[in-house]
């Protein structure tokens, strides 16, 4: 078992009316890394800060990549480059509540020279990475993978 921590700091600061408040905050992770956070701009947040929805999409993308790289290395098909242009959709779910209802991962991979992977093998690698990604297995959001190869 592993444990991961994040500390969140927020203060009202120079406030106006009590029903209005800053969305800006700081996240301090167990690794010592810090992120300046806020709400998404459409929810009165700062556009130049990380919002929870982007962090969620990024966490799914990174988890899939790390799992994919481990599986590919294990199968003796090492990767030279990996890119993803992931997107998340915030919409009302079946219960009528706002949720990130879908995340689409678009990983593009280039294997090291001399390693040939068929489209079917690539699909199997990504399916195994999805099954092995503990973040994807921890959420109700539909996660779709649209994979390809880099030139």
Number of C-alpha atoms within 10 A of each C-alpha: 2 3 5 7 9 13 10 14 12 13 12 13 8 7 11 10 6 7 6 10 14 17 18 19 18 17 18 15 14 12 9 8 9 14 14 16 23 23 20 18 13 8 9 14 17 18 13 11 18 20 21 13 17 15 12 15 20 19 14 23 26 16 18 26 22 14 19 24 22 15 18 19 11 10 10 10 18 18 17 12 13 15 16 19 11 19 16 21 14 13 13 12 13 9 7 8 9 11 17 19 16 18 22 19 23 17 21 16 20 18 18 12 9 7 11 12 14 9 12 9 11 17 16 12 20 23 16 16 22 22 14 17 20 14 16 20 13 8 11 11 16 12 18 14 17 13 16 16 16 13 7
